Amino acid sequence: MVKIWLHVSSIPAVTLLLILLPVRATVEPALSPECREFLYLGTAPVGLEDHSLVKICQRYNNRPRYVTLYNIKDHVPVYSAYTFKRSDGEKKVDVPWMYEPQIYFFFFCFCIFCFFLTEQLSTSSDTGEMQQFPRGYMHQNFEDAQAVLEDYANAVLYERGALNPDEHQANPDDKAATYTLTNVVPQVREFHRGPWKAQEHIIRRRLNNYCRGTAYVVTGITTSGNMIRRHNIGRVAIPTYLWSAYCCINYDHNAPYDERYKFPAFAHYGLNDKENNQVLELSVPKLEEFLKKSTFVDKNFQIFVEDCVPPGSS
């Protein structure tokens, strides 16, 4: 546990009050049991540790919907973890984009720890739920903590691509909950609408047809320092690769071999670019090897416990 020592006399009264007040937020280092239901054996991927990464239990309409690991410095999700729902692939339309008010308290404390906060926190929420972006004036704290709609306004090469896609959910509220910018990364238009979208449909059909129990999915990114810039300031990290893995231990053992060997777990990744952006399918351990060479995960990195191989399985 990291202990943060603060000299109380040096903190403004309003700031100190914010620190001491209990906040019903779902940015939590130790996820609650109801949020762990979206993770295989209740365990998040291990080997991703950094002071700028926070776990978000994404809540909408009074219920948790999925879990996101979010980078408050690069304003981008590192991964979203969700349970796949049997779906016809239809998208929910006319859903307003949302933000995560619960990030701000964590960001505020993070800034105190790093000694670069210059303003008092003036945006707070006791709902612990994603909310629609407010109209009109946008307080600076929105931009400090996460991406905002303006970041994507002039990014003509990129589209907002969801890590937990609408098409992998069935309930209207589960679909709506995917429309938050903490679940979105900048995807090159040709990659987003082409190979990556096609692969999302392949996974949807495969899990629809052959997964007989719960399918746990983790979809994430790697980055290399490139950013969407606004007012000449780096705002949102641009993924180099997108990757995804699923785990379904209760599956149809009579499925055709070309599908059956991709259970209980399989994975894929692709280059977020206009060209050479084919999606490669591979085993979960092979994906983990690739990510250890491509991003900041440590040597203990693992997406699923025991790579989703149940004890006693061959």
C-alpha positions, 0 to 999 in steps of 0.5 A: 500500500502506498502512503501519501503524507500531506501537510494539512495546513498547506491544503485549502479548506475546500480541498481538504473537505473533498479529501475527507468526504466519503465519495460513492465512486467506482474507480476502485483498486479492489473491484467489488464482487458485483464488478468482478462478475465480468472477469473470468474467476473474478480476476482482472488481467495481471501484470499491468501496473502504473500509477496512472492506471485506474480500474473503472466499474462501468455503471449505467442505470443503477447496474454495473455493466463491465470493467475498464482499465483506464489511463488518466494520463493518456486519456485512453482505455488500456482494456475493457473486460466484459461478458459477451451476450448472445446478440444479433449484431444490431447497433443501438442508435441515438445513444448520447456519448457519456463520461465518467464523473467518478474519475475526477476524485481519483484524478484529484488525489493523483494530482496531489500526490504528483504535486501539480494540481493548481485548481480545486476540484469543482466537478463531482458526482455521488452517483458512481454512474456514467453521465451525458456530457453537459451542454455548454461550458466544459470545465477543465477538470473534464479534460484533465481526467479523460478524453472529451468529444472535442478531442475527436472533432477534428481528428479526421483520420480516426473514429471512436472505436469501442473496446466493448462493442455495442454489437457484443451486447444484447440488453439495450442498457448494456448496449447504451453503456458502451457509449462512454469515451472511457471505453473508446480509442481512436481507430483508423477509419479503414481499420475500424470499418474493415478488418477489426469490425469484420473480426468482431462479427466473426467472434460474435457468430462463434460465441453465439453458435458454440459457447454454451456458458459465459464468455469472458472477453478482454479487449485492449490496445498497445501504444507507442507515444503518438497522440491526437493533438488539440491546441498543440497539446497531446490529448489522446493516445493513438493505439498501435495495435488492438487486441482481444481474447475470449474465454468460454470453458463451457462450449460445444464439443461437437462443433466443427474442428476449425471452430472447436480448436479455438475453445475454450480460449482464443485471441486476435490482434491487428495493426491500427493503420490504413495498410497491412492491417489484417487481423491475426488469430492466435492462442492466448499465450501467443498473444501474451508473448506478443504483448510482452514485446509490444507494450509495458506489461511485465513478465507476469502478464496474464489475461486470464487465470491459467490462460483459461485452461480449467484444472485437469483439462488436456 
